């Protein structure tokens, strides 16, 4: 998931990097809609910006991908994300308290 404005500035680029890429050195990913919503609430509930989910085709990612946490739910992409690996961009709905409630 990423702020929509961050995605819009890069959507025509050949690669994508999230805001925290320079600091983290990798792209945080999550497997499963429920896990995406939980992560949104945990880390971004106070951020009022609109968010989108980038659904990925893992077979098209050319950078190294590792599951660093032993749960197989949170892969990390160690490099820029190839634009052609992004298969669908979906909006995330929020409630009045800023909680992430649905992916559309």
ZAMARGU-4260 file (C-alpha; in steps of 0.2 Angstrom, whole numbers, plus 5000, padded with zeros to 4 digits):
<rodrens>
0) 5000/5000/5000 | 5006/5017/4996 | 4999/5035/4997 | 4989/5038/4981 | 4999/5054/4978
5) 5016/5045/4979 | 5009/5032/4966 | 5003/5046/4955 | 5020/5054/4954 | 5028/5037/4948
10) 5014/5028/4939 | 5021/5031/4922 | 5039/5027/4927 | 5047/5010/4922 | 5050/5007/4941
15) 5042/5011/4957 | 5050/5015/4974 | 5040/5020/4990 | 5043/5035/5001 | 5054/5025/5014
20) 5064/5016/5001 | 5080/5026/5004 | 5079/5023/5022 | 5073/5005/5023 | 5083/4999/5008
25) 5068/4987/5002 | 5050/4988/4998 | 5038/4981/5012 | 5025/4969/5004 | 5010/4960/5012
30) 5001/4945/5006 | 4982/4945/5009 | 4969/4959/5010 | 4966/4957/5028 | 4985/4959/5032
35) 4986/4974/5021 | 4971/4982/5031 | 4980/4977/5047 | 4996/4985/5042 | 4987/5001/5036
40) 4979/5003/5053 | 4995/4999/5062 | 5006/5011/5053 | 4996/5024/5043 | 4979/5027/5052
45) 4985/5044/5058 | 4990/5049/5040 | 4975/5057/5032 | 4981/5054/5014 | 4971/5043/5002
50) 4980/5026/5000 | 4980/5013/4986 | 4986/4995/4985 | 4998/4989/4971 | 4994/4971/4967
55) 5009/4962/4961 | 5013/4948/4949 | 5028/4940/4959 | 5034/4932/4944 | 5038/4948/4935
60) 5048/4956/4949 | 5066/4956/4944 | 5074/4962/4961 | 5077/4950/4974 | 5062/4945/4985
65) 5064/4938/5003 | 5053/4933/5017 | 5063/4939/5031 | 5051/4935/5045 | 5047/4916/5044
70) 5028/4919/5042 | 5027/4920/5023 | 5016/4935/5024 | 5028/4949/5023 | 5040/4948/5008
75) 5053/4962/5005 | 5058/4967/4988 | 5076/4972/4988 | 5076/4984/4974 | 5065/4995/4963
80) 5048/4987/4958 | 5046/4984/4940 | 5031/4993/4933 | 5026/4978/4923 | 5025/4968/4940
85) 5011/4979/4946 | 4995/4971/4939 | 4981/4981/4947 | 4980/4997/4957 | 4965/4997/4970
90) 4959/5010/4981 | 4958/5008/5000 | 4942/5014/5009 | 4943/5021/5026 | 4931/5024/5040
95) 4928/5041/5049 | 4942/5036/5062 | 4954/5033/5048 | 4954/5014/5049 | 4957/5005/5033
100) 4941/4995/5030 | 4940/4988/5012 | 4950/4987/4996 | 4940/4991/4980
</rodrens>
